[in-house]
Amino acid sequence: MQVADFDFDLPDACIALRPASPRDSARMLCVGPGPRRDDRQVHDLPDELRPGDLLVLNNTRVIPARLKGVRHRAETTVVCEATLHQRLSPSRWSAFMRPGKRLAPGDRIRFGETQDRACLLGALDATVVEKREGGELVLAFDLAGPDLDLAIAERGEMPLPPYIAAKRAQDERDRADYQTVYAQADGSVAAPTAGLHFTPELMARLEARGVKTTFVTLHVGAGTFLPVKVDNVAEHRMHAEYGEVSQATADAINATHAAGGRVISVGTTSLRLVESAAGEDGQVRPFADETAIFITPGYRFRAIDALMTNFHLPKSTLFMLVCAFAGTETMKAAYAHAIADGYRFYSYGDSSLLWRAEP
C-alpha cells in the first residue's frame, strides 16, 4: 500500500477552530452496519446503542506540554520551544523542539517567564542530554516529580494541534475545551479527541439506556501529529505510547462479548490500546506497557465492534486506521459526504460512529 492511496482533498474551511457548544451538539456521521450512512448528532448516541453495550473511554488528562524557553550556550542565546512527548523518569522528558537543529547535548534551556511572573518553584531549567533518531531530544530538568509537574502546569501551554495553532493563538478557553470531562490520569500531550464530545448529561443518558462504560489509560504523545514521511505504508514506524488496561476493564470487555453485547471504542487511542491487549482468541487481558501498534487495511480486529472518532487528516495513520476498520472505499465515500455536507474536521470537529466491516 502507498500513502498516496489515503489522500483526499480537504478545504481549509473544514478545519474546526473551536468545539461545538454544548459539546454533544456536534454532528455525528453514522456509518454501518452494512451500507447505512446517516447524519445524526452526538446527543443521539444513546439511540444508536443497545442495553448491554460497553463504551471504552480513555481517561488520560492532557498536560500543558508546550514550553517556550531560551537556550544558553557560552555567550549566545536562542529562543526555542519544546513540546513534551514522553516522560522517561521523574526528571526527564523526551521532547520535540524547535529549532531542533540548533540544540545539542549539554545545552542549558530556561523555560517560562522568570522575571515578570512570581513563582515559588524558581526557574524551570533543563539540560539537553541526548538527541534521538526520531527527532526527539531528551531533557533533564533540574526539578523532579511533583515539583516538576507543578512548574510545567504553571508555565506550559495546552499543546493544540498544529493545524489549529497555525490559525489562531491558544487562549484560556482551550484549557477546558481541550480536555475530556472524565480526564483523570495526567500524562498526555494531545487530547483523545473523540471524548471531547461527552458531557455529564450525555453520560447519564447512556447509563439510563443500559449502556455500560469502562476506562483505559493511554497517554497520547506528540508523535500523533507527525506526518507520514514515507511513500510505502509498510515503512512507517509509529511512536510508542504508554497505556494501561486494568483487570476490571479486561473483564468488562470479555463479559460484554460473552453476553452478546457490543464493545464501542471512544477514540482511536482506546481502540489501539484494547487491540494491543487482545489475544488471537479475542480475549482481552490486563496490559501495562508501551504500544506502537500500526493498524492498516488487512488488520484483523480482535475486540472492538464499533468506533466513535473524529475526522482525520489526509494520508494520516488515523485515516488508515478507520479505513481498516470500516473499509477503505466506505470511508472515502463517507469523508467525501462529510466534506460536501459541511462537517467540521479534526480535534475540535464533528464525530463519526463507525461499525466494523465484515472481513
Secondary structure, 3 states (H helix, E strand, C coil): CEHHHHCCCCCHHHECCCCCCCHHHCEEEEECCCCCEEEEEHHHHHHHCCCCCEEEEECEEECCCEEEEEEEECCEEEEEEEEEEEECCCCEEEEEEECHHHCCCCCEEEECCCCCCCCCCCCEEEEEEEECCCCEEEEEECCCHHHHHHHHHHHCECCCCHHHHCCCCCCCHHHHHCCCCCCCEEEECCCCHHHHHCCHHHHHHHHHHCCEEEEEEECCCHHHHCCCCCCEHHHCCCCCEEEEECHHHHHHHHHHHHCCCCEEEECHHHHHHHHHHECCCCCECCEEEEECCCCCCCCCCCCCCEEEEECCCCCCHHHHHHHHHHCHHHHHHHHHHHHHCCCCECCCCCEEEEECCCC
